């Protein structure tokens, strides 16, 4: 459990188009086997500590003739940002994916002093 302390709790949200491989014949549409796409996200305002980040798929456009295999996660989370990581495998063909994200954590405050 994350215990939030301090004077301010911040919530930032956003949406990212991770790829649109159908248009250019990219590997998520034409490839097979393990595939991965990483999209960096930078927070507008950095948190004072590492926040909790949740990601979800908000749009998926895929081939109906193959199995749907998908994994989406937030990785490399810091106070300044994180990476959205989308993975698929096997014969799955994905034309495009869009993800939404929410970050919740403590924000710096003017009364926070750094003595050393």
Helices and strands as residue ranges (DSSP letters): E 9-20, H 21-24, H 27-30, E 35-42, E 52-62, E 71-75, E 81-88, E 94-106
